[in-house]
Amino acid sequence: MAHTNDHPGERAAQDPIRLIGIRDTALSVDEVFRLVGDESAGGIALFVGTVRNHDSGADVDALGYSCHPSAEAEMRRVAEKVVADYPVRALAAVHRVGDLRVGDLAVVVAVACPHRGEAFEACRKLIDDLKHEVPIWKHQKFSDGTEEWVGAC
């Protein structure tokens, strides 16, 4: 049977962007997952970025994220582009700022689409563009006493 878009469930929701946020409090995978639930979506792809204990061969003790005041608006712009380019039914993205420890959640994004392939592609595009285009910076402190700033864009 040929795939058609005639079923009402195949049409996009009024506003598929359910959450865009920069937060100085702990992030919740459950919250993001819940927000992208949609009856017309057969696939939800979720990406969780965590603070790892090393970078470029050096041990990371701590890090902090800071952002430009335009960061949330830039996140929305990136999300709107993903919604325009993929059959997104629901999308959510939150990024942490402030001081984080190893294991903490730094970013959580999720995309719901009718099919798994497009959900994976849209989610990857969302996180990749967020990392490259949104003005969020990471300040890493290494166990040898050195520090490094890493820019998102």
ZAVEX-915300 format. One record per residue: chain; x, y, z of N, C-alpha, C, O in turn; residue number from 1. Coordinates in Angstrom, 3 decimals. Layout:
% residues N
tormi; neast; nnorth; nup; caeast; canorth; caup; ceast; cnorth; cup; oeast; onorth; oup; dotor
A; X; Y; Z; X; Y; Z; X; Y; Z; X; Y; Z; NUM
...
This chain:
% residues 153
tormi; neast; nnorth; nup; caeast; canorth; caup; ceast; cnorth; cup; oeast; onorth; oup; dotor
A; 0.836; -1.179; 0.000; 0.000; 0.000; 0.000; 0.881; 1.242; 0.000; 1.840; 1.323; 0.767; 1
A; 0.568; 2.192; -0.838; 1.354; 3.422; -0.951; 1.142; 4.306; 0.268; 0.046; 4.386; 0.822; 2
A; 2.219; 4.964; 0.669; 2.148; 5.881; 1.803; 1.537; 7.197; 1.331; 1.962; 7.767; 0.326; 3
A; 0.542; 7.668; 2.064; -0.059; 8.966; 1.739; -0.079; 9.830; 2.987; 0.082; 9.329; 4.100; 4
A; -0.274; 11.106; 2.805; -0.364; 12.035; 3.924; -1.807; 12.465; 4.149; -2.057; 13.534; 4.705; 5
A; -2.761; 11.634; 3.717; -4.166; 12.002; 3.818; -4.739; 11.831; 5.226; -5.726; 12.479; 5.575; 6
A; -4.139; 10.981; 6.018; -4.645; 10.753; 7.363; -4.353; 11.982; 8.230; -3.243; 12.512; 8.173; 7
A; -5.310; 12.445; 9.024; -5.078; 13.610; 9.884; -3.859; 13.443; 10.795; -3.191; 14.420; 11.133; 8
A; -3.578; 12.220; 11.182; -2.435; 11.956; 12.035; -1.099; 12.219; 11.367; -0.080; 12.333; 12.049; 9
A; -1.085; 12.320; 10.033; 0.145; 12.588; 9.301; 0.470; 14.075; 9.240; 1.580; 14.449; 8.861; 10
A; -0.474; 14.917; 9.604; -0.243; 16.361; 9.558; 0.471; 16.832; 10.813; 0.251; 16.299; 11.901; 11
A; 1.320; 17.822; 10.659; 2.086; 18.347; 11.789; 1.179; 19.055; 12.788; 0.145; 19.616; 12.426; 12
A; 1.578; 19.018; 14.019; 0.857; 19.736; 15.076; 0.992; 21.240; 14.837; 1.852; 21.688; 14.078; 13
A; 0.135; 22.001; 15.493; 0.144; 23.463; 15.349; 1.542; 24.035; 15.593; 2.079; 24.728; 14.729; 14
A; 2.128; 23.762; 16.731; 3.491; 24.193; 17.007; 4.264; 23.015; 17.575; 4.116; 22.689; 18.752; 15
A; 5.082; 22.377; 16.758; 5.797; 21.194; 17.236; 6.920; 21.507; 18.225; 7.427; 20.593; 18.876; 16
A; 7.320; 22.765; 18.354; 8.371; 23.103; 19.311; 7.745; 23.217; 20.702; 7.075; 24.198; 21.024; 17
A; 7.981; 22.195; 21.510; 7.348; 22.094; 22.817; 8.166; 22.720; 23.940; 7.611; 23.153; 24.951; 18
A; 9.499; 22.769; 23.763; 10.351; 23.335; 24.805; 11.685; 23.736; 24.204; 12.327; 22.952; 23.505; 19
A; 12.096; 24.966; 24.483; 13.435; 25.458; 24.200; 13.876; 26.155; 25.473; 13.171; 27.034; 25.968; 20
A; 15.016; 25.785; 26.008; 15.406; 26.420; 27.256; 16.873; 26.339; 27.583; 17.574; 25.403; 27.197; 21
A; 17.319; 27.346; 28.307; 18.635; 27.387; 28.932; 18.347; 27.389; 30.427; 17.584; 28.229; 30.904; 22
A; 18.943; 26.464; 31.174; 18.621; 26.326; 32.593; 19.867; 26.265; 33.460; 20.906; 25.741; 33.056; 23
A; 19.739; 26.809; 34.651; 20.836; 26.718; 35.618; 20.521; 25.679; 36.697; 21.145; 25.663; 37.758; 24
A; 19.556; 24.823; 36.414; 19.187; 23.724; 37.309; 19.302; 22.407; 36.551; 19.404; 22.395; 35.325; 25
A; 19.287; 21.310; 37.278; 19.449; 19.981; 36.679; 18.418; 19.729; 35.579; 17.258; 20.127; 35.692; 26
A; 18.859; 19.064; 34.523; 17.980; 18.730; 33.400; 17.330; 17.372; 33.634; 17.852; 16.535; 34.370; 27
A; 16.170; 17.166; 32.988; 15.419; 15.923; 33.152; 15.144; 15.274; 31.800; 14.473; 15.854; 30.947; 28
A; 15.665; 14.075; 31.615; 15.372; 13.303; 30.408; 13.882; 12.995; 30.356; 13.270; 13.074; 29.290; 29
A; 13.291; 12.643; 31.496; 11.865; 12.316; 31.549; 11.003; 13.489; 31.083; 10.046; 13.300; 30.332; 30
A; 11.344; 14.699; 31.531; 10.561; 15.872; 31.125; 10.597; 16.044; 29.602; 9.557; 16.230; 28.971; 31
A; 11.782; 15.982; 29.022; 11.927; 16.178; 27.577; 11.198; 15.073; 26.813; 10.483; 15.346; 25.848; 32
A; 11.382; 13.829; 27.248; 10.711; 12.708; 26.586; 9.194; 12.859; 26.637; 8.509; 12.642; 25.637; 33
A; 8.678; 13.228; 27.793; 7.230; 13.407; 27.962; 6.700; 14.499; 27.024; 5.628; 14.351; 26.436; 34
A; 7.447; 15.585; 26.890; 6.989; 16.713; 26.085; 6.924; 16.419; 24.593; 6.163; 17.065; 23.873; 35
A; 7.705; 15.460; 24.116; 7.682; 15.169; 22.678; 6.752; 14.014; 22.325; 6.678; 13.614; 21.163; 36
A; 6.050; 13.480; 23.303; 5.083; 12.426; 23.001; 4.004; 12.953; 22.066; 3.431; 14.013; 22.316; 37
A; 3.727; 12.229; 21.003; 2.745; 12.662; 20.021; 2.156; 11.426; 19.341; 2.902; 10.563; 18.878; 38
A; 0.846; 11.333; 19.278; 0.190; 10.146; 18.726; 0.482; 9.931; 17.249; 0.348; 8.811; 16.756; 39
A; 0.884; 10.988; 16.525; 1.165; 10.835; 15.097; 2.619; 10.453; 14.835; 3.009; 10.254; 13.685; 40
A; 3.414; 10.349; 15.884; 4.832; 10.034; 15.735; 5.091; 8.563; 16.021; 4.695; 8.047; 17.066; 41
A; 5.750; 7.897; 15.096; 6.125; 6.505; 15.279; 7.539; 6.349; 15.792; 7.956; 5.246; 16.143; 42
A; 8.288; 7.455; 15.840; 9.665; 7.393; 16.315; 10.047; 8.634; 17.092; 9.756; 9.756; 16.680; 43
A; 10.700; 8.420; 18.218; 11.255; 9.521; 19.010; 12.740; 9.244; 19.169; 13.138; 8.177; 19.636; 44
A; 13.562; 10.223; 18.772; 15.008; 10.119; 18.972; 15.399; 11.131; 20.034; 14.999; 12.294; 19.990; 45
A; 16.182; 10.664; 20.982; 16.572; 11.478; 22.128; 18.091; 11.451; 22.227; 18.707; 10.392; 22.101; 46
A; 18.700; 12.628; 22.457; 20.137; 12.698; 22.681; 20.376; 13.370; 24.017; 19.783; 14.405; 24.323; 47
A; 21.257; 12.769; 24.814; 21.634; 13.317; 26.106; 23.144; 13.508; 26.113; 23.900; 12.551; 25.951; 48
A; 23.577; 14.749; 26.301; 25.000; 15.038; 26.415; 25.367; 15.154; 27.880; 24.730; 15.895; 28.628; 49
A; 26.399; 14.419; 28.294; 26.814; 14.414; 29.690; 28.248; 14.928; 29.825; 29.010; 14.942; 28.859; 50
A; 28.591; 15.341; 31.021; 29.946; 15.795; 31.312; 30.822; 14.562; 31.493; 30.567; 13.727; 32.361; 51
A; 31.862; 14.457; 30.659; 32.769; 13.311; 30.769; 33.986; 13.689; 31.614; 34.225; 14.867; 31.879; 52
A; 34.742; 12.690; 32.029; 35.851; 12.904; 32.960; 37.183; 13.189; 32.269; 38.224; 13.239; 32.923; 53
A; 37.153; 13.377; 30.945; 38.390; 13.655; 30.218; 38.073; 14.422; 28.935; 36.939; 14.414; 28.456; 54
A; 39.077; 15.074; 28.397; 38.970; 15.729; 27.096; 40.375; 15.886; 26.530; 41.269; 16.405; 27.198; 55
A; 40.557; 15.440; 25.315; 41.856; 15.536; 24.625; 43.000; 14.979; 25.462; 44.090; 15.550; 25.495; 56
A; 42.748; 13.864; 26.135; 43.785; 13.196; 26.897; 44.031; 13.746; 28.287; 44.889; 13.231; 29.003; 57
A; 43.306; 14.773; 28.690; 43.486; 15.358; 30.020; 42.284; 15.036; 30.904; 41.150; 14.970; 30.430; 58
A; 42.550; 14.837; 32.199; 41.478; 14.554; 33.155; 40.725; 15.834; 33.487; 41.329; 16.841; 33.857; 59
A; 39.396; 15.789; 33.352; 38.544; 16.936; 33.668; 38.050; 16.800; 35.097; 37.481; 15.774; 35.469; 60
A; 38.270; 17.844; 35.903; 37.781; 17.859; 37.283; 36.404; 18.496; 37.371; 35.534; 18.017; 38.098; 61
A; 36.211; 19.581; 36.626; 34.944; 20.319; 36.680; 34.821; 21.154; 35.420; 35.793; 21.371; 34.696; 62
A; 33.617; 21.613; 35.177; 33.422; 22.537; 34.071; 32.199; 23.382; 34.319; 31.337; 23.056; 35.135; 63
A; 32.150; 24.474; 33.593; 31.004; 25.361; 33.678; 30.591; 25.782; 32.293; 31.428; 25.928; 31.402; 64
A; 29.306; 25.976; 32.109; 28.776; 26.490; 30.844; 28.258; 27.899; 31.067; 27.623; 28.187; 32.082; 65
A; 28.529; 28.759; 30.126; 27.946; 30.094; 30.134; 27.423; 30.365; 28.732; 27.802; 29.691; 27.774; 66
A; 26.549; 31.358; 28.623; 25.965; 31.624; 27.312; 25.750; 33.112; 27.099; 25.698; 33.896; 28.046; 67
A; 25.630; 33.470; 25.859; 25.286; 34.831; 25.456; 23.782; 35.014; 25.704; 23.033; 34.039; 25.639; 68
A; 23.329; 36.234; 25.986; 21.885; 36.453; 26.188; 21.013; 36.015; 25.005; 19.820; 35.772; 25.180; 69
A; 21.587; 35.913; 23.821; 20.817; 35.504; 22.638; 20.714; 33.986; 22.484; 20.075; 33.513; 21.544; 70
A; 21.327; 33.215; 23.380; 21.425; 31.763; 23.195; 20.074; 31.074; 23.040; 19.909; 30.223; 22.167; 71
A; 19.109; 31.434; 23.879; 17.804; 30.769; 23.787; 17.107; 31.089; 22.464; 16.486; 30.212; 21.864; 72
A; 17.207; 32.341; 22.007; 16.625; 32.718; 20.716; 17.326; 31.973; 19.577; 16.685; 31.576; 18.604; 73
A; 18.629; 31.787; 19.700; 19.370; 31.037; 18.669; 18.981; 29.560; 18.691; 18.901; 28.927; 17.638; 74
A; 18.740; 29.008; 19.877; 18.265; 27.623; 19.962; 16.932; 27.484; 19.246; 16.703; 26.510; 18.528; 75
A; 16.048; 28.467; 19.443; 14.741; 28.425; 18.784; 14.907; 28.501; 17.269; 14.219; 27.792; 16.535; 76
A; 15.814; 29.354; 16.797; 16.053; 29.480; 15.360; 16.536; 28.138; 14.784; 16.067; 27.709; 13.729; 77
A; 17.463; 27.486; 15.473; 17.959; 26.178; 15.039; 16.808; 25.165; 15.016; 16.680; 24.392; 14.066; 78
A; 15.979; 25.169; 16.054; 14.842; 24.243; 16.127; 13.851; 24.502; 14.993; 13.345; 23.560; 14.383; 79
A; 13.578; 25.760; 14.713; 12.649; 26.098; 13.627; 13.159; 25.608; 12.275; 12.369; 25.191; 11.428; 80
A; 14.464; 25.655; 12.071; 15.051; 25.156; 10.816; 14.879; 23.643; 10.719; 14.561; 23.125; 9.648; 81
A; 15.084; 22.934; 11.821; 14.893; 21.478; 11.823; 13.432; 21.143; 11.533; 13.144; 20.224; 10.766; 82
A; 12.512; 21.887; 12.145; 11.076; 21.676; 11.912; 10.731; 21.927; 10.445; 9.888; 21.232; 9.878; 83
A; 11.374; 22.912; 9.833; 11.106; 23.234; 8.419; 11.659; 22.166; 7.479; 11.101; 21.932; 6.407; 84
A; 12.760; 21.517; 7.880; 13.448; 20.575; 6.983; 13.050; 19.109; 7.167; 13.347; 18.280; 6.307; 85
A; 12.387; 18.781; 8.269; 12.013; 17.395; 8.571; 10.543; 17.349; 8.992; 9.993; 18.368; 9.409; 86
A; 9.899; 16.178; 8.890; 8.486; 16.059; 9.297; 8.338; 15.927; 10.816; 7.846; 14.915; 11.315; 87
A; 8.763; 16.943; 11.527; 8.783; 16.929; 12.988; 7.372; 17.108; 13.535; 6.660; 18.036; 13.150; 88
A; 6.977; 16.214; 14.434; 5.698; 16.331; 15.128; 5.873; 17.024; 16.474; 4.976; 17.724; 16.944; 89
A; 7.038; 16.821; 17.090; 7.330; 17.459; 18.368; 8.838; 17.525; 18.550; 9.578; 16.650; 18.100; 90
A; 9.278; 18.595; 19.227; 10.704; 18.815; 19.433; 10.895; 19.515; 20.775; 10.091; 20.364; 21.159; 91
A; 11.957; 19.156; 21.481; 12.299; 19.818; 22.742; 13.814; 19.845; 22.868; 14.495; 18.900; 22.469; 92
A; 14.340; 20.939; 23.430; 15.783; 21.062; 23.635; 16.052; 21.938; 24.852; 15.508; 23.037; 24.964; 93
A; 16.889; 21.454; 25.762; 17.308; 22.233; 26.923; 18.814; 22.072; 27.101; 19.372; 20.995; 26.890; 94
A; 19.459; 23.176; 27.496; 20.902; 23.160; 27.739; 21.162; 23.747; 29.111; 20.499; 24.695; 29.530; 95
A; 22.111; 23.190; 29.791; 22.463; 23.609; 31.136; 23.515; 24.711; 31.084; 24.370; 24.715; 30.199; 96
A; 23.454; 25.633; 32.018; 24.525; 26.595; 32.259; 24.885; 26.533; 33.741; 24.130; 25.998; 34.552; 97
A; 26.038; 27.081; 34.080; 26.496; 27.042; 35.453; 27.539; 25.961; 35.647; 28.057; 25.398; 34.682; 98
A; 27.841; 25.678; 36.896; 28.873; 24.692; 37.236; 28.292; 23.284; 37.233; 27.248; 23.026; 37.833; 99
A; 28.991; 22.375; 36.543; 28.562; 20.986; 36.447; 29.686; 20.070; 36.894; 30.859; 20.445; 36.878; 100
A; 29.311; 18.868; 37.293; 30.270; 17.841; 37.681; 30.244; 16.718; 36.665; 29.314; 16.615; 35.866; 101
A; 31.258; 15.883; 36.697; 31.317; 14.711; 35.829; 30.046; 13.890; 36.036; 29.654; 13.609; 37.168; 102
A; 29.411; 13.510; 34.933; 28.177; 12.721; 34.986; 26.918; 13.553; 34.875; 25.857; 13.012; 34.562; 103
A; 26.999; 14.864; 35.125; 25.810; 15.720; 35.015; 25.346; 15.825; 33.560; 26.138; 15.694; 32.627; 104
A; 24.054; 16.063; 33.393; 23.492; 16.268; 32.061; 23.757; 17.704; 31.625; 23.431; 18.649; 32.343; 105
A; 24.352; 17.863; 30.439; 24.661; 19.190; 29.906; 23.615; 19.631; 28.893; 23.309; 20.820; 28.798; 106
A; 23.063; 18.690; 28.136; 22.083; 19.018; 27.116; 21.181; 17.807; 26.891; 21.637; 16.664; 26.913; 107
A; 19.890; 18.076; 26.675; 18.934; 17.021; 26.339; 18.080; 17.538; 25.193; 17.447; 18.587; 25.307; 108
A; 18.063; 16.798; 24.089; 17.219; 17.155; 22.942; 16.449; 15.918; 22.501; 16.922; 14.790; 22.642; 109
A; 15.255; 16.148; 21.965; 14.449; 15.042; 21.455; 13.591; 15.524; 20.301; 13.138; 16.668; 20.267; 110
A; 13.381; 14.619; 19.356; 12.555; 14.908; 18.187; 11.645; 13.716; 17.928; 12.087; 12.568; 17.938; 111
A; 10.369; 14.006; 17.697; 9.395; 12.967; 17.336; 8.979; 13.189; 15.888; 8.622; 14.299; 15.494; 112
A; 9.029; 12.122; 15.103; 8.646; 12.155; 13.685; 7.794; 10.920; 13.388; 7.738; 9.998; 14.201; 113
A; 7.129; 10.896; 12.226; 6.323; 9.729; 11.894; 7.115; 8.417; 11.837; 6.582; 7.360; 12.174; 114
A; 8.384; 8.479; 11.411; 9.185; 7.268; 11.229; 10.551; 7.415; 11.894; 11.032; 8.533; 12.078; 115
A; 11.178; 6.296; 12.257; 12.430; 6.325; 13.020; 13.578; 6.979; 12.271; 14.347; 7.732; 12.868; 116
A; 13.714; 6.711; 10.978; 14.833; 7.265; 10.216; 14.852; 8.777; 10.248; 15.889; 9.394; 10.492; 117
A; 13.692; 9.369; 9.998; 13.632; 10.836; 10.009; 13.790; 11.394; 11.428; 14.299; 12.501; 11.603; 118
A; 13.357; 10.634; 12.442; 13.551; 11.075; 13.826; 15.040; 11.107; 14.163; 15.519; 12.067; 14.766; 119
A; 15.779; 10.054; 13.775; 17.226; 10.030; 14.008; 17.910; 11.191; 13.280; 18.731; 11.899; 13.863; 120
A; 17.569; 11.381; 12.010; 18.201; 12.441; 11.218; 17.910; 13.822; 11.790; 18.811; 14.654; 11.901; 121
A; 16.669; 14.064; 12.148; 16.280; 15.374; 12.683; 16.946; 15.625; 14.035; 17.377; 16.746; 14.309; 122
A; 17.035; 14.613; 14.869; 17.668; 14.762; 16.179; 19.159; 15.053; 16.020; 19.708; 15.911; 16.711; 123
A; 19.798; 14.345; 15.120; 21.224; 14.598; 14.882; 21.457; 16.008; 14.350; 22.389; 16.687; 14.779; 124
A; 20.622; 16.449; 13.424; 20.734; 17.801; 12.890; 20.531; 18.831; 14.003; 21.254; 19.825; 14.074; 125
A; 19.549; 18.590; 14.865; 19.259; 19.504; 15.964; 20.463; 19.648; 16.897; 20.872; 20.770; 17.194; 126
A; 21.036; 18.546; 17.361; 22.144; 18.644; 18.311; 23.399; 19.169; 17.624; 24.134; 19.957; 18.219; 127
A; 23.661; 18.754; 16.393; 24.858; 19.238; 15.698; 24.785; 20.747; 15.466; 25.757; 21.460; 15.710; 128
A; 23.641; 21.231; 14.997; 23.505; 22.670; 14.742; 23.490; 23.462; 16.048; 24.030; 24.567; 16.111; 129
A; 22.880; 22.907; 17.077; 22.888; 23.575; 18.380; 24.335; 23.761; 18.844; 24.702; 24.849; 19.288; 130
A; 25.163; 22.713; 18.748; 26.550; 22.784; 19.202; 27.376; 23.769; 18.366; 28.278; 24.420; 18.893; 131
A; 27.073; 23.881; 17.075; 27.866; 24.734; 16.184; 27.380; 26.176; 16.100; 28.172; 27.067; 15.792; 132
A; 26.092; 26.432; 16.367; 25.532; 27.747; 16.085; 25.048; 28.539; 17.294; 24.882; 29.755; 17.205; 133
A; 24.823; 27.878; 18.409; 24.282; 28.576; 19.585; 25.449; 29.043; 20.468; 26.339; 28.252; 20.780; 134
A; 25.452; 30.323; 20.873; 26.575; 30.865; 21.654; 26.569; 30.417; 23.122; 26.168; 31.149; 24.026; 135
A; 27.036; 29.176; 23.308; 27.204; 28.580; 24.632; 28.664; 28.143; 24.705; 29.179; 27.497; 23.793; 136
A; 29.326; 28.508; 25.812; 30.740; 28.200; 25.959; 30.982; 27.327; 27.168; 30.311; 27.450; 28.193; 137
A; 31.961; 26.434; 27.028; 32.316; 25.498; 28.097; 33.687; 25.885; 28.647; 34.643; 26.060; 27.891; 138
A; 33.774; 26.016; 29.965; 35.028; 26.315; 30.647; 35.435; 25.067; 31.417; 34.832; 24.727; 32.435; 139
A; 36.469; 24.386; 30.917; 36.918; 23.144; 31.540; 38.098; 23.396; 32.471; 38.995; 24.180; 32.163; 140
A; 38.079; 22.717; 33.615; 39.189; 22.768; 34.571; 39.766; 21.357; 34.667; 39.067; 20.399; 34.997; 141
A; 41.057; 21.260; 34.371; 41.722; 19.966; 34.335; 42.451; 19.682; 35.647; 42.795; 20.596; 36.396; 142
A; 42.676; 18.397; 35.905; 43.301; 17.991; 37.171; 44.750; 18.465; 37.286; 45.288; 18.504; 38.392; 143
A; 45.394; 18.825; 36.174; 46.760; 19.331; 36.238; 46.827; 20.833; 36.510; 47.903; 21.430; 36.492; 144
A; 45.636; 21.449; 36.767; 45.589; 22.872; 37.095; 45.354; 23.789; 35.907; 45.145; 24.989; 36.088; 145
A; 45.383; 23.249; 34.697; 45.140; 24.081; 33.514; 43.642; 24.206; 33.268; 42.833; 23.443; 33.795; 146
A; 43.306; 25.193; 32.450; 41.911; 25.468; 32.101; 41.811; 25.683; 30.606; 42.796; 25.992; 29.934; 147
A; 40.580; 25.510; 30.090; 40.348; 25.719; 28.664; 38.923; 26.173; 28.438; 37.987; 25.644; 29.037; 148
A; 38.763; 27.166; 27.562; 37.442; 27.597; 27.109; 37.182; 26.947; 25.760; 38.039; 26.967; 24.877; 149
A; 35.996; 26.370; 25.606; 35.606; 25.758; 24.339; 34.325; 26.428; 23.893; 33.332; 26.429; 24.620; 150
A; 34.345; 27.006; 22.687; 33.168; 27.709; 22.180; 32.302; 26.805; 21.345; 32.780; 25.907; 20.652; 151
A; 31.011; 27.066; 21.428; 30.066; 26.309; 20.613; 30.048; 26.826; 19.191; 29.726; 26.086; 18.261; 152
A; 30.391; 28.090; 19.017; 30.375; 28.646; 17.667; 31.459; 29.689; 17.525; 31.611; 30.279; 16.455; 153
